[in-house]
Amino acid sequence: MNIRDLTKTVEYKFSKETLELSEFVKNKKNRFIDRLESLEDIINLEVGDTSLLRAKSMERDYDIRQLYLKTEGDNPTGTQKDRIAFAQVYDAMRRKYNTISLATCGNYGSAVSYAASLANIKCKVYIPESYHTVRIKEMEDFGSEIIRFKGTYEDNVIESSQLAKENKWYDANPGGANTPLQIQAYSEIAYEIYDQLRDAPKICAVPISNGTLLAGIYRGFVTLYKRGKTSRIPFMLGASSVGKNPIVYSFNKGLSQCVDLKPESIKETVMNEPLVNWHSFDGEEALYAIRQSGGSAYNVNDQEMKITAKYLMAKESKNILPASTAGLIGLLKQHEQLSFAPDRYVAILTAKNTK
């Protein structure tokens, strides 16, 4: 089955300062420590500090107070993936790797390609043969090499990780040695939420696929709580496509571990593709976060994602990729069941619907 995602190419506009810093980073005549510092400056300029705004129209229509939307589409390539992409490119440069490699179905490949191009690090991107995304053009424009493998996304992760090990490339795939770094990069989202709210929300709702994002946000809130910055750790709510995510399945079955689904049972669509998998590479960490926080997990369907994305465009002026609304939909479902008391509730919108 051939899958084409809903994303479109993005026209990148680099600031003059970012371009100047990139040229400095690429110039090996400069001191290595100064080059690293310049790459860190690029990260501070380009990544994070995404908007957190109250969704007042949604509050009125759904009778919920107070609902905040954290829009990760504000990142340079339009998704939360930029956070871990830049963190790993920085780590690869610090450890003096010349090549970084990863498997992707689209967004992550663009993010790593973008970050690697600014640091002059070679990038190899592995994409399943059955997936078709116009973001390949972006990856190639950034100088990445595209390699096609047969099989599922999960098969591509395993194969590309093995090749990285054999060739001594930096492996930017999920579920490997760099998972702690990825989780730390995503924990910044919790710190940004705290910076604005000055406390943790009651619930933080997140779309989940591999589970790294939810696990990272949870870890950030745990750190804040243990440092006495917040009065609580939020309930972590994860949501994904109906019957197509191991984390949601395992939680709702009351299983002690995150179990794989049957690959043949996974039916991908252009709508749910960013969410579905038969193996969640950081599923254990995400399942732990949901359980430890007293959270919950929900299934959402394509129609709900499509309707919610249209609503956000019409009522909140947010052009969001439908799959990125999964966490918000899960939050609204729980509100319908429990009728939330007035408090602070945050939903992470992971990607914009690029034009």
PLY file of the C-alpha trace (Angstrom):
ply
format ascii 1.0
element vertex 355
property float x
property float y
property float z
element edge 354
property int vertex1
property int vertex2
end_header
0.00 0.00 0.00
1.34 3.42 -0.96
0.88 6.13 1.64
1.08 9.84 0.85
0.98 12.17 3.82
-0.84 15.48 4.01
2.20 17.72 4.40
3.41 20.15 1.78
6.78 21.72 1.22
7.84 24.66 3.33
9.62 27.73 2.03
12.47 28.32 4.44
13.62 31.81 5.20
16.80 32.00 7.20
17.53 35.10 9.21
20.73 36.94 8.44
22.04 36.13 11.91
21.36 32.40 11.51
23.13 32.31 8.15
26.14 34.15 9.55
26.32 31.81 12.52
26.02 28.80 10.24
28.95 29.96 8.13
31.00 30.29 11.31
29.98 26.79 12.45
30.95 25.27 9.10
34.38 26.92 9.01
36.78 24.40 10.55
39.47 27.06 10.80
37.56 28.50 13.74
38.09 27.13 17.24
35.95 24.06 17.83
34.51 25.39 21.09
33.51 28.63 19.37
31.83 26.70 16.56
29.86 24.70 19.12
28.79 27.88 20.86
27.62 29.34 17.56
25.54 26.23 16.86
24.01 26.62 20.30
23.20 30.23 19.40
21.38 28.99 16.29
19.33 26.61 18.42
18.39 29.41 20.80
17.37 31.59 17.86
15.44 29.00 15.88
13.98 26.34 18.16
11.43 26.33 20.96
9.61 29.12 22.78
6.52 28.14 20.82
3.25 29.91 21.52
0.99 28.93 24.42
-2.37 30.66 24.06
-5.82 30.26 25.53
-8.37 28.78 23.14
-11.24 31.04 24.17
-13.57 30.04 21.36
-13.12 26.40 22.26
-13.60 27.21 25.94
-17.00 28.73 25.14
-18.09 26.03 22.72
-17.03 23.13 24.95
-17.69 24.76 28.33
-14.16 24.24 29.63
-11.97 26.64 31.63
-9.01 27.32 31.07
-7.77 25.59 27.89
-4.32 26.40 26.49
-2.90 25.25 23.17
0.86 24.82 22.80
1.60 25.20 19.08
4.75 23.29 18.15
4.23 24.21 14.51
6.01 27.46 15.38
9.32 25.58 15.13
11.32 26.17 11.93
10.22 23.08 9.97
6.73 23.18 11.44
6.84 20.38 14.03
8.11 19.50 17.49
10.73 17.30 15.78
13.05 20.31 15.46
13.70 20.11 19.19
15.28 16.66 19.05
16.79 17.20 15.62
18.88 20.18 16.73
19.76 18.55 20.05
21.17 15.53 18.25
22.98 17.48 15.55
24.64 19.49 18.33
25.57 16.24 20.10
26.85 14.74 16.84
29.07 17.76 16.23
30.30 17.80 19.84
31.27 14.14 19.52
32.85 14.83 16.10
30.59 12.69 13.94
30.65 13.53 10.24
27.37 11.79 9.38
23.98 11.53 11.06
21.34 9.01 9.99
17.69 8.27 10.76
14.50 6.67 9.50
11.43 8.80 8.88
8.11 9.05 7.11
8.52 12.78 6.56
8.62 15.42 9.30
11.57 14.12 11.30
13.66 13.79 8.15
13.06 17.43 7.28
13.95 18.54 10.81
17.24 16.65 10.98
18.15 17.60 7.40
17.60 21.25 8.23
19.67 21.13 11.41
22.46 19.09 9.82
22.72 21.51 6.87
23.40 24.42 9.24
26.25 22.47 10.86
27.64 20.99 7.62
27.06 17.41 8.81
26.14 14.77 6.23
22.64 13.38 6.67
21.28 10.03 5.49
17.51 9.67 5.58
15.83 6.28 5.27
12.20 6.26 4.09
9.98 3.20 3.52
9.40 2.55 -0.17
5.63 2.67 0.34
5.67 6.20 1.81
5.47 9.28 -0.36
5.98 12.72 1.11
6.76 15.92 -0.73
9.03 16.80 2.18
11.65 14.67 0.42
12.30 17.74 -1.72
13.13 19.73 1.41
15.50 17.02 2.63
17.27 16.95 -0.73
17.43 20.76 -0.86
19.21 20.62 2.50
21.73 18.18 1.00
20.49 14.95 2.59
20.84 11.59 0.90
17.52 9.72 0.60
17.61 5.92 0.85
14.55 3.77 0.25
14.04 0.46 2.10
11.25 -2.06 1.84
9.05 -2.77 4.83
7.47 -0.63 7.51
8.77 2.45 9.28
9.79 0.21 12.16
11.78 -2.00 9.77
13.56 1.09 8.46
14.48 2.21 11.98
16.02 -1.18 12.76
17.89 -1.39 9.45
19.19 2.19 9.53
20.31 1.84 13.15
22.29 -1.24 12.23
23.94 0.57 9.32
24.78 3.51 11.58
26.50 1.14 13.99
28.45 -0.58 11.21
29.54 2.68 9.57
30.06 4.63 12.80
27.45 7.25 11.97
25.46 9.13 14.56
22.18 7.25 15.00
19.32 9.73 15.49
16.60 7.07 15.59
14.21 6.69 18.55
14.58 3.90 21.06
18.37 3.81 20.99
21.29 5.14 22.99
20.18 8.73 22.41
16.73 8.35 23.94
17.74 10.25 27.13
18.92 13.16 24.98
15.66 13.19 23.03
13.60 13.07 26.24
15.65 15.93 27.67
15.06 18.01 24.53
11.31 17.51 24.80
11.35 18.33 28.51
11.94 21.94 27.45
8.25 22.06 26.50
7.32 21.59 30.16
9.69 24.39 31.17
8.15 26.73 28.59
4.64 25.94 29.85
5.78 26.66 33.40
7.39 29.95 32.33
4.01 31.23 31.22
1.59 29.57 33.66
3.93 29.71 36.69
2.66 26.26 37.67
1.85 22.94 36.04
-1.53 22.47 34.37
-3.92 19.91 35.76
-3.76 17.87 32.54
-1.26 17.93 29.68
-2.61 16.20 26.55
-0.22 14.93 23.88
-0.52 13.07 20.55
1.53 9.88 20.74
3.30 7.65 18.24
6.68 6.44 19.54
5.97 8.05 22.92
9.14 10.14 23.18
7.34 13.47 23.26
4.95 12.54 26.07
7.77 10.95 28.07
9.91 14.07 27.68
7.20 16.51 28.73
6.42 14.35 31.77
10.10 14.26 32.73
10.26 18.04 32.51
7.30 18.46 34.86
8.75 15.92 37.29
11.96 17.93 37.42
10.07 21.17 38.02
8.02 19.59 40.80
11.04 18.07 42.52
12.77 21.45 42.43
9.78 23.03 44.15
8.82 25.11 41.13
5.33 23.65 40.68
2.65 22.53 43.10
1.88 19.37 41.14
2.73 17.06 38.26
0.02 17.13 35.58
-1.98 14.09 34.60
-0.44 13.05 31.28
-3.05 12.24 28.64
-1.95 10.48 25.46
-4.04 9.92 22.35
-3.54 8.17 19.04
-5.38 6.60 16.13
-7.98 3.95 16.99
-6.38 0.56 17.62
-3.11 1.55 15.97
-0.78 2.52 18.79
0.89 0.13 21.27
0.97 2.67 24.11
-2.75 3.43 24.05
-3.56 -0.24 23.54
-1.34 -1.41 26.41
-2.59 1.23 28.83
-6.25 0.58 28.16
-5.70 -3.18 28.47
-4.07 -2.64 31.87
-0.85 -4.31 30.73
2.32 -3.92 32.77
4.48 -3.45 29.65
4.04 -1.86 26.25
3.33 -4.69 23.84
3.66 -4.66 20.06
0.64 -4.80 17.79
0.40 -7.11 14.79
1.92 -5.29 11.80
-0.76 -6.64 9.48
-3.45 -5.06 11.68
-2.15 -1.54 11.09
-4.04 0.31 8.38
-2.50 3.66 7.61
-4.30 6.56 6.00
-3.17 10.01 4.90
-4.83 11.31 8.06
-3.45 8.98 10.75
0.02 8.21 9.33
1.97 10.43 11.78
0.43 8.55 14.73
0.31 4.87 13.88
2.85 2.12 14.39
2.98 -1.49 15.50
5.97 -0.87 17.77
6.46 2.29 19.84
10.22 2.67 20.30
9.86 4.67 23.51
6.61 3.07 24.51
7.80 1.91 27.93
8.81 5.44 28.92
5.48 6.88 27.76
3.43 4.14 29.42
5.33 4.75 32.65
4.65 8.50 32.42
0.92 8.04 31.91
0.67 5.57 34.79
2.88 7.46 37.25
1.02 10.70 36.66
-2.40 9.10 37.05
-3.12 9.93 33.43
-5.14 8.34 30.65
-5.02 7.27 27.00
-7.60 7.71 24.25
-8.29 6.51 20.74
-9.34 9.03 18.11
-10.47 8.48 14.54
-9.72 10.19 11.24
-13.03 12.01 11.10
-12.53 13.51 14.57
-9.07 14.73 13.61
-10.32 16.24 10.37
-13.22 18.03 12.08
-11.02 19.35 14.90
-8.38 20.67 12.49
-11.11 22.53 10.56
-12.53 23.91 13.81
-9.12 25.21 14.91
-8.68 26.96 11.58
-12.12 28.54 11.68
-12.37 29.44 15.37
-8.79 29.74 16.65
-6.95 30.73 13.44
-4.58 27.76 13.77
-3.67 25.76 10.67
-2.90 22.40 12.30
-2.06 19.02 10.75
-5.09 16.82 11.61
-3.06 14.10 13.37
-1.59 16.77 15.63
-4.99 17.38 17.20
-5.17 13.87 18.72
-4.21 14.94 22.24
-6.70 17.81 22.20
-9.46 15.45 21.07
-8.59 13.05 23.89
-8.75 15.92 26.38
-12.18 17.00 25.12
-13.42 13.41 25.32
-12.34 13.19 28.95
-13.99 16.53 29.68
-17.23 15.21 28.17
-17.02 12.19 30.48
-15.93 13.94 33.68
-16.97 17.59 33.26
-13.73 19.25 34.36
-13.73 21.76 37.18
-12.24 25.15 36.27
-8.46 24.76 36.18
-5.66 24.95 33.64
-5.54 22.38 30.84
-2.90 22.22 28.11
-3.03 20.40 24.77
0.08 20.05 22.62
-0.49 20.62 18.89
2.55 18.95 17.35
2.58 20.23 13.78
1.16 22.85 11.50
-0.52 21.94 8.23
2.18 23.40 6.02
1.37 25.20 2.79
0 1
1 2
2 3
3 4
4 5
5 6
6 7
7 8
8 9
9 10
10 11
11 12
12 13
13 14
14 15
15 16
16 17
17 18
18 19
19 20
20 21
21 22
22 23
23 24
24 25
25 26
26 27
27 28
28 29
29 30
30 31
31 32
32 33
33 34
34 35
35 36
36 37
37 38
38 39
39 40
40 41
41 42
42 43
43 44
44 45
45 46
46 47
47 48
48 49
49 50
50 51
51 52
52 53
53 54
54 55
55 56
56 57
57 58
58 59
59 60
60 61
61 62
62 63
63 64
64 65
65 66
66 67
67 68
68 69
69 70
70 71
71 72
72 73
73 74
74 75
75 76
76 77
77 78
78 79
79 80
80 81
81 82
82 83
83 84
84 85
85 86
86 87
87 88
88 89
89 90
90 91
91 92
92 93
93 94
94 95
95 96
96 97
97 98
98 99
99 100
100 101
101 102
102 103
103 104
104 105
105 106
106 107
107 108
108 109
109 110
110 111
111 112
112 113
113 114
114 115
115 116
116 117
117 118
118 119
119 120
120 121
121 122
122 123
123 124
124 125
125 126
126 127
127 128
128 129
129 130
130 131
131 132
132 133
133 134
134 135
135 136
136 137
137 138
138 139
139 140
140 141
141 142
142 143
143 144
144 145
145 146
146 147
147 148
148 149
149 150
150 151
151 152
152 153
153 154
154 155
155 156
156 157
157 158
158 159
159 160
160 161
161 162
162 163
163 164
164 165
165 166
166 167
167 168
168 169
169 170
170 171
171 172
172 173
173 174
174 175
175 176
176 177
177 178
178 179
179 180
180 181
181 182
182 183
183 184
184 185
185 186
186 187
187 188
188 189
189 190
190 191
191 192
192 193
193 194
194 195
195 196
196 197
197 198
198 199
199 200
200 201
201 202
202 203
203 204
204 205
205 206
206 207
207 208
208 209
209 210
210 211
211 212
212 213
213 214
214 215
215 216
216 217
217 218
218 219
219 220
220 221
221 222
222 223
223 224
224 225
225 226
226 227
227 228
228 229
229 230
230 231
231 232
232 233
233 234
234 235
235 236
236 237
237 238
238 239
239 240
240 241
241 242
242 243
243 244
244 245
245 246
246 247
247 248
248 249
249 250
250 251
251 252
252 253
253 254
254 255
255 256
256 257
257 258
258 259
259 260
260 261
261 262
262 263
263 264
264 265
265 266
266 267
267 268
268 269
269 270
270 271
271 272
272 273
273 274
274 275
275 276
276 277
277 278
278 279
279 280
280 281
281 282
282 283
283 284
284 285
285 286
286 287
287 288
288 289
289 290
290 291
291 292
292 293
293 294
294 295
295 296
296 297
297 298
298 299
299 300
300 301
301 302
302 303
303 304
304 305
305 306
306 307
307 308
308 309
309 310
310 311
311 312
312 313
313 314
314 315
315 316
316 317
317 318
318 319
319 320
320 321
321 322
322 323
323 324
324 325
325 326
326 327
327 328
328 329
329 330
330 331
331 332
332 333
333 334
334 335
335 336
336 337
337 338
338 339
339 340
340 341
341 342
342 343
343 344
344 345
345 346
346 347
347 348
348 349
349 350
350 351
351 352
352 353
353 354
